[in-house]
Amino acid sequence: MKFLLTVIVLVSFQGCAVVAVADLAVTTAATVAKAGVKTVGAAVDLVTPDKKSENEKSKDKAKEK
């Protein structure tokens, strides 16, 4: 009886370990993807020029005067 109980407990612990490893892998992949998207977004912001419409430019000039 003790042997059966021990086997059941050990098998359940192995199941928890598998879930923990899978969760770690998914979390790591999500974090890497999120960082990659932020990096690409920052690079695009640096490369692309800021454009203002003619209407916004005229408003800015009016505020300066």
N, C-alpha and C positions, 0 to 999 in steps of 0.2 A: 504494500500500500504506500509506504513512504517513497519507494522508488518511482511509482507512477506519479505521485504528487510532485516529486522533484523534476521528473521529465516534463510535466505540464508547465511548471513554473519556468523552467529553462527555455522551453519553446516559446512561451509568451514573452519572455525577455528578448529573445532573438527577433520576434516580430516588432517590438518597440524599437530595437536598434535599426532595423531596416527602414522603418518609417522615419526615424530621426535622420538617417543618412540621406534618404530621398528628400526630406524637407530641407536639409542643408544644401543639397545640390540645386534645388529649385530656387531657393533664396539667393544663392550665390549667382546663379545665371540671371536672375531678375535684377540684381544689383549691378552686375556688369553691363547689362543691356541699358539700364537707366543711366549709368555714367556715360556710356557711349553716345546715347541720344543727346545728353546735355553738352557733351564735348563737341559734337557735330553742330548743334544749334549755336554754340558760342562761336565756332569757327565761321559759320555762315553769317552771323551778325557782324563779325569783324570784316569780312570780305565785301559784303553788300553795302552800298552807300545808302545813307538816309535820304529819302526823297520827301520833299514837301511840295504840296500843290502851290500853284501861283497864288491862290486865295490865302493860304496860311502865311506865305512869304509877305504878302501885302499887309496882313494883320500885324505881323511881327515888326515891320518897318513903321507902321502907324503907332505902335506902342512905344517904340524907341524915341519918337519925336515928341 
